[in-house]
Amino acid sequence: MKKFGDWFSLGKSWQFLSTAVIIGAALSLLLVSHIETLLPGYSTAEIKTVGDIGTSAIIDNPVNAPYKITALTINKVIDNPLLATRLSAAFFGVLTLGLFYLGIRHWHARRTAFLATVLFACSAWFLHIARLGTADILLPFSILLLAICGYWIATAEHTKFSYFAALLAIGLAVYTPGMIWFIALGIILRYKDIRLIKRRLSLPYQISLYILLLVLVIGPVVYSAIEHPQIIRNLLGLPEHWPSIIEVIKNFITLPVHLFIWSPENPQTSLGTLPLADGLAGILFPLGVYYYFKFRSLARAKLLVICFAIAAVLVSLEGPVTTALLLPLVYIVVSGGIALLLGQWLTVFPNNPFARSLGIILLTIAIAMSCTYNLRAYFIAWPNNTKVKAEFAKTSEDLVQ
């Protein structure tokens, strides 16, 4: 009987693993499908990115180094620097989806995490960022990476690995504009946990980790900052020319409008003046706000508010930090809205399997309709827009030799 139970448990594990692989492959295909041919050419920003992915260029300016190194590596294989910039973004897009699912899974049930991840992956907002040949995708990737490592440290799971993963996360995230503030926040909030883990590590292991930190972070940043002091400003996410206080306040206030009602026209990252988030996300977001307000005493709710505040301020300064930083934060709140709807429905019908299934099916249909709308908007409407065609008219001949 025990063996049968073990085989049944193993079968369920394999079923989940195979489902995860299939879904992961489908989402990965979503990010690379027609990535070179969807548009007539490349944008000015992508042309500029190519000039930043050379070896000497990365050494001189390590800002967004993980993205640049990945693009450089891909270019060595395919010998197409413009396509390499997009494939690098898609690579980090896949990692971002994985981190998003893991983060939501730590906070919510598996069903909620799955539905939220699908909605997140199929959003036009995410697709614009994850398929564009710029380093903006590092913003959502880095903040999610830091969040996951912070969770591992807080729960003291896999002590040595969590400490190593945290230093590796810092080493990757520190090169992303604005992430220094979130790293500092994480160190402050998890200071006691970090000290506790540190006491459990042997001296040789600690020394090896410090060497890793020196090689990954301190050395390259210091070396580059000596030659180019403005790199520190970029890593802090601060603008070269500071806007007035009135402009910052105005930008801060209008951010919700740009997210859910209307956004400035930008052919590179949106269709016309449509808001960054779609209609369903706009409905689920206030429900998610209510959900997290109900559980406002939890550390996760407080942390989410602080991260939103820091991100909104950095975006409002109009520096190197873009609205891409708000993407995962918005959809984390949206996941709270999904959890609230499912929780309320299953509470009303705790013992009626038909009613329980009906509620889940209706929500799944709503998410499927939203995904279909976003996919059509991105893959059909956006590339056929006249202004988008004009924006993406550059070719390899426009590269500066």
C-alpha positions in Angstrom: 0.0 0.0 0.0 2.8 2.3 0.8 4.5 1.6 -2.5 1.3 2.4 -4.3 1.1 5.7 -2.4 4.7 6.5 -3.4 4.0 5.7 -7.0 0.8 7.8 -6.9 2.7 10.8 -5.4 5.5 10.3 -7.9 3.0 10.3 -10.7 1.4 13.5 -9.5 4.9 15.1 -9.4 5.7 14.0 -12.9 2.3 15.3 -14.1 2.9 18.7 -12.6 6.5 18.8 -13.9 5.4 17.8 -17.5 2.6 20.4 -17.4 5.1 23.1 -16.2 7.5 22.2 -19.0 4.8 22.3 -21.6 3.5 25.7 -20.4 7.1 27.0 -20.0 7.8 26.0 -23.6 4.6 27.6 -24.9 5.4 30.9 -23.1 9.0 30.8 -24.4 7.7 30.3 -27.9 5.4 33.3 -27.3 8.5 35.5 -26.7 10.5 34.4 -29.7 7.8 33.8 -32.3 8.3 36.1 -35.3 10.7 38.2 -33.1 12.7 39.2 -36.2 9.9 39.4 -38.8 6.9 40.9 -36.9 8.1 44.4 -37.6 9.7 45.8 -40.8 12.9 46.7 -39.0 14.4 47.9 -35.8 13.9 51.1 -33.7 16.4 53.8 -32.9 16.7 52.5 -29.3 17.6 49.0 -30.6 20.2 50.5 -32.9 21.7 52.4 -30.0 21.7 49.2 -27.9 23.9 47.4 -30.4 26.6 50.0 -29.8 26.6 49.1 -26.1 27.1 45.3 -26.4 30.7 45.3 -27.4 33.3 44.0 -24.9 35.1 47.3 -24.4 31.7 49.1 -24.2 30.6 46.8 -21.4 33.8 47.3 -19.5 33.5 51.1 -19.8 29.8 51.2 -18.9 28.6 48.1 -17.0 25.1 49.5 -16.5 22.7 46.7 -17.5 25.7 44.4 -17.8 23.8 41.1 -17.5 21.6 42.0 -20.5 24.6 43.3 -22.6 26.7 40.2 -21.8 23.9 37.9 -22.8 23.3 39.9 -26.1 27.1 39.8 -26.8 27.1 36.0 -26.2 24.1 35.4 -28.5 25.6 37.6 -31.1 28.8 35.5 -31.1 26.6 32.5 -32.0 24.2 34.0 -34.6 26.3 36.9 -35.9 23.3 39.2 -35.9 23.7 42.0 -33.3 20.2 43.5 -33.8 18.5 40.1 -33.4 20.7 39.3 -30.5 19.4 42.4 -28.6 15.8 41.1 -28.9 16.8 37.5 -28.1 18.6 38.7 -25.0 15.4 40.5 -23.9 13.4 37.4 -24.6 15.8 35.3 -22.5 15.4 37.5 -19.5 11.6 37.6 -20.2 11.5 33.8 -19.8 13.4 34.1 -16.5 11.1 36.9 -15.4 8.0 34.7 -15.9 9.6 31.9 -13.9 10.5 34.3 -11.0 7.0 35.8 -11.1 5.4 32.4 -10.8 7.7 31.4 -7.9 7.0 34.7 -6.1 3.2 34.4 -6.5 3.3 30.7 -5.5 5.0 31.6 -2.2 2.1 34.0 -1.4 -0.9 32.3 -3.0 -2.3 28.9 -4.1 -0.9 27.2 -7.2 -4.1 27.9 -9.1 -3.8 31.6 -8.4 -0.1 31.7 -9.3 -0.8 29.9 -12.6 -3.7 32.2 -13.7 -1.8 35.3 -12.7 1.4 34.2 -14.5 -0.6 33.5 -17.7 -2.3 36.9 -17.5 1.1 38.5 -16.9 2.8 36.6 -19.7 0.1 37.5 -22.3 -0.2 41.1 -21.4 0.8 43.5 -24.2 2.8 45.5 -21.6 5.0 42.5 -20.9 5.3 41.5 -24.5 6.4 45.0 -25.5 9.2 44.9 -22.9 10.3 41.3 -23.3 10.5 41.4 -27.1 12.1 44.8 -27.6 15.9 44.9 -28.0 16.6 47.1 -25.0 17.6 46.4 -21.4 14.2 47.5 -19.9 13.4 43.8 -19.2 16.1 43.8 -16.5 13.9 46.1 -14.3 11.1 43.5 -13.7 13.6 40.7 -13.7 15.9 42.2 -11.1 13.2 43.3 -8.6 11.6 39.8 -8.8 15.0 38.1 -8.4 15.7 40.2 -5.2 12.3 39.4 -3.9 12.7 35.6 -4.3 16.2 35.7 -2.7 14.8 37.8 0.2 12.1 35.2 0.8 14.7 32.4 0.8 16.8 34.2 3.4 13.7 35.0 5.5 12.6 31.4 5.6 16.2 30.2 6.2 15.6 27.5 3.6 18.8 25.8 2.3 21.0 28.1 4.3 24.2 28.0 2.3 22.4 28.2 -1.0 20.2 31.1 0.0 23.2 33.1 1.1 25.0 32.4 -2.1 21.9 33.1 -4.2 21.4 36.4 -2.4 24.9 37.5 -3.3 24.5 36.3 -6.9 21.2 38.2 -7.1 22.9 41.4 -5.8 25.7 40.9 -8.3 23.2 40.8 -11.1 20.7 43.4 -9.9 23.2 46.0 -8.9 23.9 46.8 -12.5 20.3 47.6 -13.2 19.4 51.3 -12.7 17.6 51.9 -9.5 18.0 48.4 -8.0 20.5 49.7 -5.4 17.6 51.2 -3.4 15.8 47.9 -3.3 19.0 46.0 -2.4 19.4 48.5 0.5 15.8 48.0 1.5 16.2 44.2 1.5 19.4 44.4 3.6 17.6 46.6 6.2 14.6 44.4 6.4 16.5 41.1 6.5 19.5 42.2 8.5 18.7 39.9 11.4 18.2 36.9 9.1 21.4 37.7 7.2 23.4 37.7 10.5 21.8 34.5 11.6 22.7 32.7 8.4 26.2 34.2 8.5 26.8 32.6 11.9 26.0 29.2 10.5 28.6 29.5 7.7 32.1 28.4 8.0 34.9 30.9 7.6 36.2 29.5 4.3 32.7 29.6 2.9 32.3 33.2 4.0 35.6 34.2 2.4 34.6 32.6 -0.9 31.3 34.5 -0.9 33.1 37.8 -0.2 35.5 37.2 -3.0 32.5 36.4 -5.3 30.9 39.7 -4.2 34.1 41.6 -4.9 34.5 40.0 -8.4 30.9 40.4 -9.4 30.0 43.8 -7.9 32.6 46.0 -6.2 35.5 45.6 -8.6 33.8 46.2 -11.9 31.7 49.1 -10.5 34.6 50.9 -8.9 36.8 50.4 -12.0 34.2 51.9 -14.3 33.2 54.6 -11.9 36.7 55.9 -11.7 36.8 56.5 -15.4 33.1 57.5 -15.8 31.6 58.9 -12.5 28.2 59.3 -14.1 27.8 55.5 -14.0 27.1 55.8 -10.3 24.2 58.2 -11.0 22.8 55.8 -13.6 23.0 52.8 -11.2 21.1 54.9 -8.6 18.4 55.5 -11.2 18.9 59.3 -11.0 18.4 61.6 -14.0 21.2 63.6 -15.7 19.0 66.7 -15.6 16.8 66.9 -12.6 13.1 67.9 -13.3 11.5 70.5 -11.1 9.6 69.4 -7.9 6.3 70.3 -9.7 7.1 68.1 -12.6 8.0 65.2 -10.3 4.8 65.5 -8.4 2.8 65.8 -11.6 4.5 62.6 -13.0 3.8 60.8 -9.7 0.1 61.7 -9.7 -0.4 60.8 -13.4 1.2 57.4 -13.1 -2.1 55.6 -12.3 -3.6 57.3 -15.3 -0.9 56.0 -17.6 -1.3 52.6 -16.1 -5.0 52.1 -16.4 -6.7 54.9 -18.4 -4.4 56.6 -20.9 -0.7 56.7 -21.7 1.4 59.0 -23.8 1.9 57.8 -27.3 5.0 55.8 -27.7 5.2 53.5 -30.8 8.0 51.4 -29.3 6.1 50.2 -26.2 2.4 50.8 -26.8 -0.4 51.0 -29.3 -1.6 54.5 -29.6 -2.6 56.0 -26.3 -3.9 52.8 -24.8 -3.1 52.3 -21.1 -0.2 50.1 -20.2 -2.4 47.6 -18.4 -5.4 46.0 -20.1 -9.0 46.2 -18.9 -9.1 43.0 -16.9 -6.0 44.0 -15.0 -7.6 47.4 -14.4 -10.6 45.6 -12.8 -8.5 43.1 -10.7 -6.0 45.7 -9.5 -8.5 47.5 -7.1 -9.7 44.1 -5.9 -6.0 43.2 -5.2 -5.5 46.5 -3.4 -8.5 45.6 -1.2 -7.1 42.1 -0.7 -3.7 43.3 0.5 -5.4 46.0 2.6 -7.3 43.2 4.5 -3.9 41.6 5.2 -2.1 44.9 5.7 -0.5 43.6 8.9 1.5 41.0 6.9 5.1 41.9 6.0 4.4 41.2 2.3 1.7 43.9 2.1 3.9 46.5 3.7 6.9 45.5 1.5 4.7 45.9 -1.6 3.6 49.4 -0.6 7.2 50.4 0.0 8.4 49.0 -3.3 5.5 50.7 -5.1 6.5 54.0 -3.6 10.2 53.7 -4.4 9.4 52.6 -8.0 6.9 55.4 -8.6 9.4 58.0 -7.4 12.2 56.6 -9.6 9.9 56.6 -12.6 8.7 60.1 -11.8 12.3 61.5 -11.8 12.4 60.7 -15.6 15.8 59.1 -15.3 17.0 55.7 -16.6 14.2 53.9 -14.8 11.1 53.3 -16.9 7.6 52.2 -16.2 8.8 48.6 -16.8 9.8 48.6 -13.1 6.1 48.9 -12.2 5.0 45.9 -14.3 5.6 43.0 -11.9 4.3 45.1 -8.9 1.1 45.8 -10.7 0.5 42.2 -11.6 1.4 41.0 -8.0 -1.5 43.2 -6.9 -3.6 41.8 -9.7 -2.8 38.3 -8.4 -4.3 39.4 -5.1 -7.5 40.3 -7.0 -7.6 36.8 -8.5 -7.0 35.2 -5.0 -9.8 37.4 -3.6 -12.3 36.4 -6.3 -11.5 32.7 -6.0 -11.5 32.8 -2.2 -14.9 34.5 -2.0 -16.4 32.2 -4.5 -15.2 29.0 -2.9 -16.3 30.4 0.5 -19.8 30.9 -0.7 -19.9 27.4 -2.3 -17.7 25.3 -0.1 -19.5 22.0 -0.7 -21.0 22.4 -4.2 -18.5 21.0 -6.7 -20.5 22.2 -9.7 -20.7 25.8 -8.4 -17.0 25.7 -7.4 -16.0 24.5 -10.9 -18.3 27.1 -12.5 -16.6 30.0 -10.7 -13.1 28.8 -11.7 -14.2 28.3 -15.3 -15.7 31.7 -15.5 -12.6 33.4 -14.2 -10.4 31.3 -16.5 -12.6 32.3 -19.5 -12.2 36.0 -18.5 -8.5 35.6 -18.3 -8.4 33.8 -21.7 -10.4 36.5 -23.3 -8.1 39.1 -21.9 -5.1 37.2 -23.2 -6.6 36.9 -26.6 -7.3 40.6 -26.7 -3.7 41.4 -25.7 -2.1 38.9 -28.2 -4.2 40.3 -31.0 -3.3 43.9 -30.0 0.4 43.1 -29.9 0.8 40.6 -32.9 -1.8 42.1 -35.3 -2.8 45.7 -34.5 0.5 47.1 -33.2 2.8 46.0 -36.1 0.3 47.3 -38.6 0.1 50.7 -37.1 1.5 53.4 -39.4 3.5 55.2 -36.6 4.9 51.8 -35.4 6.1 51.0 -38.9 7.8 54.4 -39.2 9.4 53.9 -35.8 10.7 50.4 -36.7 12.2 51.3 -40.0 15.9 50.9 -39.2 18.1 48.1 -40.6 21.6 46.8 -40.2 22.7 49.5 -42.6 21.9 52.1 -40.0 24.4 50.6 -37.5 27.2 52.9 -36.6 30.4 51.2 -37.6 
